[in-house]
Amino acid sequence: MNPQEANVSKDWPLWEVFVRAQHGLNHRHVGSLDAPDAETAIRRAGEVYTRRNAGVSIWVVKSNDIAASQPRDKGPLFEPANSKLYRHPTFYDIPDEIGHM
């Protein structure tokens, strides 16, 4: 990176990078990078986070656009699920002929 590009990159937004693996069904967060726009962020993410045809899809999202819960909100967000037993796989009887899942 030349010195002029280094000065410009300080003003670039931070992008979060998600990659879907070749045999995967979902995108996984793999890291972050600075880029001036989404197109450049996708290109740079491909160079940095995918190797040897490891990915089939890349998502980039500006870090500032991500809304997240706080650890202190854990109780109100996740406790209601404990009262819904049907969400737990132990609620169902699995026939012996199915074997291990």
C-alpha positions in Angstrom: 0.0 0.0 0.0 1.5 3.3 -1.0 1.5 6.3 1.5 -1.3 8.1 -0.3 -3.6 5.1 -0.2 -2.8 4.6 3.5 -4.1 8.2 4.2 -7.3 7.6 2.2 -8.0 4.3 3.9 -8.2 5.9 7.3 -11.5 7.5 6.1 -12.9 4.3 4.7 -15.7 2.6 6.5 -15.2 -0.8 8.3 -17.0 -3.7 6.6 -17.9 -7.0 8.3 -17.3 -10.0 5.9 -19.4 -13.1 5.8 -18.5 -16.1 3.5 -20.6 -19.1 2.5 -18.3 -22.2 2.1 -18.6 -24.4 -1.0 -20.4 -27.1 0.9 -22.1 -24.9 3.5 -25.6 -23.7 3.8 -25.0 -20.5 5.7 -22.7 -17.5 5.6 -20.2 -17.3 8.5 -18.5 -14.1 9.8 -14.8 -14.4 8.9 -13.5 -10.9 9.7 -13.4 -7.2 8.9 -11.7 -4.9 6.4 -11.7 -1.3 5.4 -12.9 -0.3 1.9 -14.4 2.8 0.2 -17.5 1.0 -1.1 -19.3 -2.4 -1.2 -17.9 -3.4 -4.5 -14.3 -2.9 -3.4 -15.1 -4.6 0.0 -16.3 -7.7 -1.8 -13.3 -7.8 -4.1 -10.9 -7.3 -1.2 -12.8 -9.9 0.9 -12.3 -12.4 -1.9 -8.6 -11.7 -1.9 -8.2 -11.9 1.9 -10.8 -14.4 3.1 -11.2 -17.0 0.4 -8.5 -19.3 -0.8 -8.5 -22.2 -3.3 -12.1 -21.7 -4.3 -13.2 -22.0 -0.6 -16.2 -19.8 -0.9 -19.3 -19.5 -3.2 -20.7 -16.3 -1.8 -19.5 -13.2 0.0 -21.6 -10.7 2.0 -20.2 -7.4 3.2 -22.0 -5.2 5.7 -20.9 -1.8 7.0 -20.1 -2.3 10.7 -22.1 0.9 11.5 -25.2 -0.7 10.0 -25.2 -3.7 12.3 -27.5 -3.5 15.3 -26.7 -5.9 18.1 -28.0 -6.9 21.5 -26.0 -6.3 24.6 -24.9 -9.1 27.0 -26.9 -7.4 29.8 -30.1 -8.1 27.7 -29.5 -11.9 27.7 -32.3 -12.6 30.1 -35.2 -10.9 28.4 -34.1 -12.1 24.9 -33.4 -15.8 25.6 -35.2 -16.9 28.8 -38.7 -17.1 27.2 -37.5 -20.0 25.0 -36.9 -22.2 28.2 -40.7 -22.4 28.8 -41.3 -23.8 25.3 -40.4 -27.4 25.7 -41.4 -28.4 22.1 -38.3 -26.4 20.9 -36.0 -28.9 22.6 -35.2 -32.1 20.7 -35.5 -34.1 23.9 -39.2 -33.6 23.7 -39.6 -36.0 20.8 -39.3 -39.8 20.8 -36.9 -41.0 18.1 -37.6 -44.6 16.8 -34.7 -47.0 17.4 -34.4 -47.8 13.7 -33.3 -44.1 13.1 -30.0 -44.6 14.9 -27.9 -41.7 16.0 -28.6 -38.3 14.6 
